Amino acid sequence: MGFGSYVSDLCAWSRSHTKLKKNRELQTVEIKVKMDCEGCERRVKKAVEGMKGVTQVEVDPKLNKLTVIGYVDPNKVLHRVRHRTGKMADLWPYVPYDVVEHPYAPGAYDKKAPPGYVRNVLEDPEASSFARASSFEVKTTTAFSDENPNACVVM
């Protein structure tokens, strides 16, 4: 154990240190893609299955939704679907109905949304002001609620 082993250990450490890359997080990417037939479903699924880092792919043709689970970048998945299939694709713009405080606010309610979903207006700066309730609105709407035990009984 001399100078030679010290130099070889130092070189081995520097090679392994440069090859380290960022650890990606496990993500669920949801994409809205119009699928008319089983061939479209197959083409969309095959476009994403070959990507590096993809662990699971689910296609829901009734909702026109593609769900990709894995260590991937959402923008790269979206680009790949657009490029390989030639279809218009966007990130899934809907959230469950229970998440939004005012689901029927202007901009949140969307007739094209699947049942139980509304548009995600919390990320949209223009529509988010309409979808957020002030404290006065919350107090007055919950004052006469059936779930409130202290609500007015004279209804």
C-alpha positions in Angstrom: 0.0 0.0 0.0 1.8 2.9 -1.3 1.6 5.8 -3.5 0.2 3.8 -6.4 -2.8 2.5 -4.6 -3.6 6.0 -3.3 -3.5 7.4 -6.8 -5.7 4.6 -8.2 -8.3 5.2 -5.4 -8.3 8.9 -6.2 -8.8 8.3 -9.9 -11.6 5.8 -9.2 -13.4 8.3 -6.9 -13.2 11.1 -9.5 -14.6 8.9 -12.2 -17.6 7.7 -10.1 -18.2 11.2 -8.8 -18.5 12.7 -12.3 -21.0 10.0 -13.4 -23.4 10.8 -10.6 -26.5 12.4 -12.0 -29.6 13.9 -10.4 -31.9 11.5 -8.8 -35.3 12.0 -10.3 -38.5 11.6 -8.3 -41.2 9.1 -9.0 -44.0 11.2 -10.7 -47.4 10.6 -12.1 -47.9 12.5 -15.4 -51.5 12.8 -16.6 -52.0 13.8 -20.3 -55.2 14.6 -22.2 -55.1 13.0 -25.6 -58.1 12.4 -27.9 -58.5 8.7 -28.7 -61.2 7.5 -31.0 -60.4 3.8 -31.5 -58.4 1.0 -30.1 -55.6 1.7 -32.6 -55.2 5.2 -31.2 -55.0 3.8 -27.7 -52.3 1.3 -28.8 -50.3 4.0 -30.6 -50.4 6.3 -27.6 -49.4 3.6 -25.2 -46.6 2.3 -27.4 -45.2 5.9 -27.8 -44.6 6.2 -24.1 -43.8 2.6 -23.1 -40.3 2.8 -24.6 -39.2 5.9 -22.7 -36.4 5.6 -20.2 -37.7 5.7 -16.6 -41.3 4.8 -17.3 -42.6 2.1 -14.9 -46.3 2.0 -15.6 -48.6 3.3 -18.4 -52.4 3.4 -18.2 -54.8 4.5 -20.9 -58.4 5.5 -20.2 -60.2 6.0 -23.5 -63.5 7.1 -22.0 -61.8 10.1 -20.3 -59.2 10.6 -23.1 -56.6 10.3 -20.5 -53.1 8.8 -20.5 -51.4 8.2 -17.1 -47.6 7.6 -17.0 -45.9 6.7 -13.7 -42.1 6.7 -13.5 -39.0 8.7 -13.1 -39.7 11.0 -16.1 -40.0 14.7 -16.9 -43.6 15.7 -17.7 -42.6 18.0 -20.5 -40.6 15.2 -22.2 -43.5 12.8 -22.0 -45.8 15.4 -23.5 -43.4 16.1 -26.3 -43.0 12.4 -27.0 -46.7 11.8 -27.2 -47.1 14.8 -29.6 -44.2 13.8 -31.8 -44.8 10.0 -32.0 -48.6 10.0 -32.4 -49.1 13.3 -34.2 -52.1 14.1 -31.9 -52.8 17.2 -29.9 -51.9 16.5 -26.3 -52.0 18.7 -23.2 -51.3 18.1 -19.5 -54.4 17.0 -17.7 -56.3 20.3 -16.8 -58.8 18.8 -14.5 -58.9 18.1 -10.7 -61.5 16.3 -8.7 -64.6 18.2 -7.8 -63.9 18.2 -4.0 -60.6 20.0 -4.3 -61.9 23.3 -5.6 -63.7 25.6 -3.1 -66.2 27.0 -5.7 -66.5 24.5 -8.5 -69.1 26.5 -10.4 -67.1 29.8 -10.4 -66.5 31.3 -13.8 -63.5 29.5 -15.3 -63.7 26.4 -13.1 -66.8 24.8 -14.4 -66.2 23.2 -17.8 -68.9 21.3 -19.8 -66.2 19.2 -21.5 -64.8 17.9 -18.2 -65.4 14.3 -17.3 -67.9 13.6 -14.5 -66.6 14.4 -11.1 -63.9 16.8 -12.4 -63.6 20.6 -12.9 -60.9 22.7 -14.4 -57.9 23.4 -12.2 -58.3 27.2 -11.7 -55.9 27.5 -8.8 -53.0 27.5 -11.2 -54.6 30.0 -13.6 -54.0 33.6 -12.4 -57.0 35.1 -14.1 -59.6 32.7 -13.0 -58.2 31.9 -9.5 -59.5 35.2 -8.1 -63.1 34.1 -8.9 -62.6 30.7 -7.5 -61.3 31.7 -4.1 -63.8 32.5 -1.5 -63.5 35.4 0.9 -64.0 34.7 4.6 -67.3 36.5 4.6 -68.7 34.2 1.9 -67.5 31.1 3.7 -69.2 32.3 7.0 -72.5 33.1 5.3 -72.7 29.9 3.3 -71.9 27.6 6.2 -74.2 29.4 8.6 -77.2 27.7 7.1 -75.6 24.4 6.3 -77.1 21.1 7.4 -73.6 20.0 8.5 -73.2 22.9 10.9 -74.6 21.9 14.3 -75.0 25.6 15.3 -76.9 26.5 12.2 -80.1 28.4 12.3 -83.1 26.1 12.8 -85.6 28.4 11.4 -85.4 27.5 7.7 
